Amino acid sequence: MSRFRGPSLSRNRLRAAALCAFLSIFMLAGCATVKGVREPERPSVLLPEKEIERNRFVVAQGEDVIGRMALLRLEEGDTLPDVARHFGLGINDIRTANPGVDLWVPKAGERILLPLSFILPDAPRKGIVVNLATMRLFQFKEGGVSPTVVTYPVGVGTSERPTPEGKMYVARKAARPTWHVPASIAEDHRRKGDILPKAVPPGPENPLGEYALYLSKSTYLIHGTNKPASIGLTATNGCLRLYPENIKTLFEETPVKTPVLIVDQPYLLGQRDGVLYLEAHSPLEDSGAPESEKLHAKLKAIEKKAPRGLDWKKVREVQSEARGIPVPILELNPGSAKPAAEPVEVAHPGTLFGKPEIPELKLHAWYVLAADVPDRIEARRLAAIINHQGPQIPARVFEKKDRYRVIAGPFKDGEEAKKAAKRLKIDLEIDGIVIEPDKNV
C-alpha cells in the first residue's frame, strides 16, 4: 500500500485557518470536487448480478473446477476492493486477475474480470480446507443430491508471523469475542506509539469482529474483522480473517470439532468436462521452486496417459502470469471434451455491498487535513485508502487553484479528530493537521 506524506502538525497554523475558511465555502456551496465521467454504453442484455454464484457451489462427481468467470463494467467512484467484497472475492483475487487496473481509482467504463471460478485444493474434501497461496477457505458439505462447497476469501499471516500449515480442528466458538492482546503484538504497537489495552471488548475497535472460531492450535483463530479491505492480503498476525458477512455464515454452519486443514498450494490442477485446467498464483516466500517442480512432475505423469502432448509453453505462461484463473491446458478426452464457458457479463449492482459511506459535511465539525497534492488521481487514491481504513475514517477531495486537498472528517469533537490523525500517522505514515471549527462562520 502506498505511503503518503501529508502536512506536519508542527507547521504554521495559518494554513489550517486558511483551509478552514476554504472548507466553509465549499460546505456552503455544496460543490462536488470530482467531475463525473459519462457512463459508457452497455450491451442490451446483462445477467442480473444476484444470479451470479459467488460463495456456494455444487461439486460435480469427479471434477475439481467450480464456478464461472464474469465480466463487469465499472462505474464512476468504484474501487476494486468494493467490487471484490460485493462479489465474494479478496483483493488478491481481483488485483491479479486484472493487471494494470488501478486498485483504488479505476477508470469508469473499464471492463474487469471477476475471477469467480476456482480449482479445489488437492486435499481431502472434508470440513474446512484453507489454501494460503490462494488466500481462500473452502468448507465442504455432504448430503443432498450432490456435495457442495462454500468458499470465502481470507486474509492470512505476514511473512514475519505466518499462518501455520497442517491439521487442526475447531476447538470452540465465540460470538462477540473479547480480544486478549498478545504481548508481541502489544510491543509492536508500542514501538509505533500506539498503546493497546490488555483486552479489547466487543465493538468497532475489536479486530476479531463479531465472531471467532478458536482452532486447536493455540492462539490461532478464524475470525471476522473491522478492516474488510484487508481480506485477500498477507495482513494478519497468523490468524485467518474473513469479511463480516462471511464469518457470520461460517460461524453458524460450523460445529465444534470440525476438522481444519491448512495447505500452501500455489499451483492447482483440476478437471472439468474432460479438460485439464491449471490455476497459478504467486508462491509465498521460498516455496516457488519446490512447488513448480511438484507441478511439472504431476503434469509429466498426466501427459504420459493423455492422447496428445501437453503445451508446455502455455503452462509456463500461466505460471509466469500467475493471475489466479483456471486456464484450460489439455483435453483429456478429445472429441467429448467441452470447451471452457465464456465469461458472462453482469449488470452493475445498484449499490456495492459494504462500500464505505461518507457522511455529509458539517459546518461546525472538526476535520483533519491529510494531504495537499498537485495530482488529482493521487488525491483520489489517498482518499479511497483512508475511507477503507478500519474502522472507517471518512475522507474526500477538495480542489482549489490546481491543488487537491484530502480532508478527513467530519468529527464530532477535537478528541475524535486527534484520534483519527493519530491513526493516519500509525497506519499510513500521514502527518495530518487537525482543523478546528471556524467560530466566525
C-alpha positions in Angstrom: 0.0 0.0 0.0 1.4 3.4 -0.9 2.6 5.8 1.8 1.6 9.5 1.6 3.3 12.3 3.5 0.8 14.9 4.4 1.4 18.3 6.1 3.0 18.1 9.5 1.2 19.0 12.7 4.0 21.3 13.6 3.6 23.5 10.5 2.2 27.0 10.5 -1.3 27.0 11.9 -2.2 29.8 9.5 -2.5 27.1 6.8 -5.1 25.3 8.9 -7.0 28.6 9.4 -6.9 29.2 5.7 -8.1 25.7 5.0 -10.9 26.2 7.5 -12.2 29.2 5.6 -11.9 27.4 2.3 -13.7 24.4 3.7 -16.6 26.5 4.9 -17.0 28.0 1.4 -17.2 24.5 -0.1 -19.7 23.3 2.5 -22.0 26.3 2.0 -21.8 26.0 -1.8 -22.3 22.2 -1.8 -19.8 21.8 -4.6 -18.5 18.4 -5.8 -14.8 18.2 -6.3 -14.6 15.4 -8.8 -16.4 15.8 -12.1 -18.3 12.7 -13.3 -17.4 10.7 -16.3 -20.1 10.0 -18.9 -21.4 6.5 -18.4 -20.3 4.2 -21.3 -22.8 2.4 -23.5 -23.9 -1.0 -22.2 -24.9 -4.2 -24.0 -28.6 -4.7 -24.3 -28.7 -7.9 -22.2 -26.8 -8.3 -18.9 -27.2 -11.0 -16.3 -28.5 -9.7 -13.0 -25.6 -9.7 -10.6 -27.7 -11.5 -7.9 -27.8 -14.6 -10.2 -24.0 -15.0 -10.1 -22.8 -17.7 -7.9 -20.0 -16.4 -5.7 -19.7 -18.5 -2.5 -21.7 -21.7 -2.6 -21.2 -24.3 -5.4 -22.3 -27.8 -6.3 -19.3 -30.1 -6.9 -19.9 -32.5 -9.8 -18.7 -36.0 -9.4 -15.0 -36.5 -10.3 -14.5 -32.8 -11.0 -12.3 -30.2 -9.4 -13.3 -26.9 -11.0 -16.2 -24.8 -9.7 -17.8 -21.5 -10.7 -17.7 -19.4 -13.8 -15.9 -16.2 -14.8 -17.8 -13.0 -15.1 -17.2 -9.5 -16.5 -18.3 -6.2 -15.0 -18.1 -2.7 -16.4 -17.0 -0.2 -13.8 -18.8 3.0 -12.9 -17.5 6.3 -11.6 -16.5 6.0 -7.9 -15.9 2.3 -7.9 -12.9 0.8 -6.2 -11.7 -2.8 -6.8 -11.8 -3.6 -3.1 -15.5 -2.6 -3.0 -16.3 -4.7 -6.2 -14.3 -7.6 -4.7 -16.2 -7.6 -1.5 -19.6 -7.4 -3.2 -18.8 -10.5 -5.3 -17.2 -12.6 -2.6 -13.6 -12.0 -3.7 -10.4 -10.9 -1.9 -8.2 -8.0 -3.0 -5.6 -10.5 -4.3 -8.2 -12.3 -6.4 -9.4 -9.1 -8.3 -6.0 -7.5 -8.5 -4.1 -10.4 -10.0 -6.9 -11.1 -12.4 -6.9 -7.5 -13.7 -3.2 -6.4 -14.1 -2.8 -2.8 -14.9 -6.1 -1.7 -13.4 -5.8 0.9 -10.7 -6.9 -0.7 -7.4 -8.3 2.5 -5.9 -9.1 4.8 -8.8 -10.0 2.6 -11.8 -11.4 4.3 -14.9 -15.2 4.5 -15.3 -16.3 2.3 -18.2 -13.3 -0.1 -17.8 -14.4 -3.7 -18.0 -12.8 -6.1 -15.5 -12.8 -9.8 -14.9 -14.4 -11.3 -11.8 -12.4 -14.5 -11.2 -15.4 -16.5 -9.8 -14.0 -19.9 -10.9 -11.8 -21.9 -8.6 -9.8 -25.1 -8.6 -10.3 -27.0 -5.3 -7.2 -27.7 -3.2 -5.5 -31.1 -3.6 -6.8 -32.3 -0.2 -9.5 -34.4 1.4 -12.9 -32.8 0.9 -13.9 -32.8 4.5 -14.5 -30.0 6.9 -12.6 -26.8 6.3 -9.6 -26.5 3.9 -7.6 -23.3 3.6 -5.2 -22.7 0.8 -2.7 -20.0 1.9 -1.3 -19.4 -1.6 -4.8 -18.5 -2.9 -5.9 -16.9 0.3 -9.2 -18.8 0.2 -11.2 -21.0 2.6 -13.3 -24.0 1.4 -15.9 -25.6 3.6 -17.1 -29.0 2.3 -20.6 -30.1 3.0 -22.1 -33.6 2.4 -25.7 -34.6 2.0 -28.3 -33.9 -0.7 -28.1 -35.0 -4.3 -24.6 -33.6 -4.8 -21.9 -32.5 -2.4 -21.4 -28.7 -2.1 -18.6 -26.4 -1.2 -18.8 -23.0 0.3 -15.8 -20.8 -0.3 -14.7 -17.4 1.1 -11.6 -15.2 0.6 -9.4 -14.8 3.7 -6.6 -12.5 5.0 -3.6 -14.6 6.1 -0.5 -14.1 8.1 2.5 -12.0 7.1 6.0 -13.4 6.4 7.0 -12.3 9.9 4.0 -14.0 11.5 2.8 -16.6 9.0 -0.3 -18.7 9.3 0.7 -22.3 10.3 0.1 -25.2 8.0 -1.2 -28.6 9.0 -4.2 -30.4 10.5 -6.2 -28.9 13.4 -9.8 -28.5 14.3 -12.3 -26.0 15.7 -11.9 -26.2 19.5 -14.5 -23.7 20.4 -16.6 -20.8 19.1 -17.5 -17.3 20.4 -19.9 -14.6 19.4 -18.8 -11.0 20.2 -15.4 -12.2 21.4 -13.0 -10.2 23.6 -9.5 -9.8 22.1 -6.8 -10.5 24.6 -3.8 -8.7 23.2 -0.7 -10.9 22.8 2.4 -9.4 24.3 4.3 -9.5 20.9 1.5 -7.5 19.2 1.3 -5.0 22.1 5.0 -4.4 21.8 4.8 -3.9 18.0 2.1 -1.2 18.6 4.0 0.4 21.5 7.0 1.0 19.2 4.7 3.0 16.9 3.4 5.0 19.8 0.1 3.1 19.9 -0.5 1.7 23.4 -3.0 -1.1 23.4 -5.0 -2.3 26.4 -4.6 -5.8 27.7 -8.0 -6.7 26.4 -10.3 -5.2 23.8 -14.1 -5.7 24.4 -16.6 -6.4 21.6 -17.3 -3.4 19.4 -16.0 -1.5 16.4 -12.4 -1.3 17.8 -12.1 -5.1 18.2 -10.1 -6.6 15.3 -11.7 -10.0 15.8 -15.1 -8.7 14.6 -18.3 -10.3 15.7 -17.5 -14.0 15.5 -14.5 -16.2 16.1 -13.6 -19.9 15.7 -10.8 -20.9 18.0 -8.5 -23.5 16.5 -6.9 -26.4 18.3 -3.5 -24.9 17.6 -3.2 -22.4 20.4 -3.6 -18.7 19.7 -4.8 -19.2 16.1 -8.4 -18.3 15.1 -10.7 -17.9 12.1 -12.5 -14.7 12.8 -14.1 -11.6 11.4 -12.6 -8.2 11.1 -13.1 -4.4 11.5 -10.8 -4.0 8.4 -12.7 -5.5 5.5 -10.2 -4.1 2.9 -7.5 -6.4 4.3 -9.3 -9.6 3.1 -7.1 -11.2 0.4 -3.9 -9.7 1.8 -1.0 -11.0 3.9 -2.0 -8.7 6.7 -2.7 -10.7 9.9 -0.6 -11.9 12.8 -1.2 -15.6 11.8 -4.9 -15.9 12.1 -7.4 -16.2 9.3 -9.6 -13.2 8.7 -12.9 -13.1 6.9 -15.4 -10.5 5.8 -18.0 -9.8 8.5 -20.8 -11.2 6.4 -18.8 -14.4 5.6 -17.7 -15.2 9.1 -21.3 -14.9 10.3 -22.4 -17.7 7.9 -19.3 -19.8 8.6 -19.8 -19.4 12.4 -23.5 -20.6 12.1 -22.7 -23.5 9.8 -19.5 -24.9 11.5 -19.9 -27.2 14.6 -17.2 -27.5 17.2 -14.7 -30.3 16.3 -14.9 -29.6 12.6 -11.5 -30.6 11.1 -9.4 -27.8 9.6 -6.6 -28.4 7.2 -4.3 -25.5 6.1 -2.2 -26.0 3.0 0.0 -23.9 0.7 -0.7 -24.8 -2.9 0.1 -22.0 -5.4 -0.3 -24.3 -8.5 -3.6 -26.2 -8.8 -4.6 -28.8 -11.3 -8.2 -29.8 -11.8 -10.5 -31.2 -14.5 -14.0 -30.3 -15.6 -15.9 -31.6 -18.7 -12.9 -33.7 -19.9 -10.5 -30.7 -19.8 -7.5 -30.3 -17.6 -7.1 -26.8 -16.0 -4.2 -25.1 -14.4 -4.6 -22.2 -11.9 -1.4 -20.4 -10.9 -0.8 -18.0 -8.0 2.4 -16.2 -6.9 4.0 -18.6 -4.4 4.6 -17.5 -0.9 8.3 -16.9 0.2 10.7 -19.8 -0.5 8.0 -22.1 -1.9 8.3 -21.2 -5.6 10.9 -23.6 -6.9 9.7 -26.7 -5.0 6.1 -26.2 -5.9 7.0 -25.7 -9.5 8.9 -29.0 -9.5 5.9 -30.7 -8.0 3.6 -29.3 -10.7 5.8 -30.4 -13.5 6.1 -33.9 -12.1 2.3 -34.2 -11.9 1.9 -32.8 -15.5 4.5 -35.2 -16.9 2.6 -38.2 -15.3 -0.6 -36.9 -16.8 0.9 -36.3 -20.2 2.1 -40.0 -20.4 -1.6 -41.1 -20.1 -3.0 -38.4 -22.3 -3.9 -39.0 -26.0 -1.8 -35.9 -27.1 1.1 -33.9 -25.8 1.0 -31.0 -23.4 1.6 -27.4 -24.5 4.4 -26.7 -22.1 4.8 -23.2 -23.4 1.3 -22.4 -22.3 2.0 -24.0 -18.9 5.0 -21.7 -18.4 2.9 -18.7 -19.5 0.2 -19.5 -17.0 2.8 -19.9 -14.2 4.6 -16.7 -15.2 1.4 -14.6 -15.3 0.0 -16.1 -12.0 -3.4 -14.5 -12.5 -5.2 -17.0 -10.2 -7.6 -18.0 -13.1 -8.2 -21.6 -14.1 -6.8 -22.0 -17.7 -7.5 -25.0 -19.9 -4.2 -26.6 -20.9 -5.1 -30.1 -22.1 -8.1 -32.1 -23.5 -8.2 -35.4 -21.6 -10.9 -36.8 -23.8 -10.6 -35.3 -27.3 -14.0 -35.3 -29.1 -16.1 -35.4 -26.0 -14.4 -32.6 -24.0 -16.5 -29.4 -23.6 -14.9 -26.0 -24.3 -14.5 -23.7 -21.3 -17.5 -21.5 -20.8 -17.1 -17.9 -21.9 -17.3 -15.3 -19.1 -20.8 -14.0 -18.5 -21.3 -10.2 -18.4 -23.2 -9.0 -15.3 -25.1 -5.8 -14.6 -23.5 -3.4 -12.3 -25.1 -3.5 -8.8 -27.2 -0.6 -7.8 -25.1 -0.4 -4.6 -21.9 -2.2 -3.8 -22.4 -4.1 -0.6 -20.1 -2.8 2.2 -18.9 0.3 0.3 -17.9 2.9 2.8 -20.4 5.7 3.2 -19.1 9.2 3.6 -21.2 11.4 5.9 -22.3 14.8 4.9 -20.1 17.8 5.6 -20.9 19.7 8.8 -20.1 23.3 9.2 -19.2 23.3 12.9 -17.4 19.9 12.9 -13.7 19.0 13.3 -11.6 17.8 10.3 -8.1 16.6 9.5 -6.1 17.8 6.5 -4.4 14.6 5.4 -2.6 15.8 2.2 -2.3 18.7 -0.2 -1.0 17.5 -3.6 -0.9 18.7 -7.2 -2.2 15.5 -8.7 -6.0 14.8 -8.8 -5.6 11.0 -9.1 -3.1 10.8 -6.3 -5.6 12.7 -4.1 -8.5 10.5 -5.0 -6.4 7.4 -4.4 -5.4 8.6 -0.9 -9.0 9.5 0.0 -10.1 6.0 -1.1 -7.4 4.3 1.0 -8.3 6.4 4.1 -12.0 5.6 3.6 -11.1 1.9 3.7 -9.3 2.0 7.0 -10.9 0.0 9.7 -12.8 1.4 11.5 -13.5 3.8 8.6 -12.1 7.3 8.6 -14.3 9.3 6.1 -12.3 11.3 3.6 -13.0 13.4 0.5 -11.1 15.5 -2.0 -11.4 19.3 -2.5 -9.9 21.2 -5.4 -8.5 24.8 -5.1 -6.2 26.5 -7.5 -4.8 23.4 -9.2 -4.2 21.8 -5.8 -6.1 18.8 -4.4 -6.6 18.5 -0.6 -7.6 15.3 1.1 -9.8 16.1 4.1 -10.8 13.5 6.7 -14.0 14.0 8.7 -16.4 15.3 9.9 -15.6 14.5 13.6 -17.8 15.5 16.4 -15.0 16.9 18.6 -11.3 17.5 19.0 -10.6 14.2 20.7 -12.2 12.3 17.8 -10.2 14.3 15.3 -6.9 13.9 17.1 -7.6 10.1 17.4 -8.1 10.0 13.6 -4.9 11.9 13.0 -3.0 9.5 15.2 -4.4 6.5 13.3 -3.4 8.1 10.0 0.1 8.5 11.3 0.4 5.0 12.7 -1.4 3.1 9.8 -0.4 5.2 6.8 2.5 7.4 7.9 0.4 10.5 7.2 1.2 13.7 9.2 -2.2 15.4 9.4 -3.3 18.8 10.6 -6.3 18.9 13.0 -8.7 21.6 11.9 -10.9 23.3 14.5 -14.3 24.6 13.6 -14.4 28.2 12.4 -16.3 30.0 15.1 -16.8 33.0 12.8 -18.9 31.1 10.3 
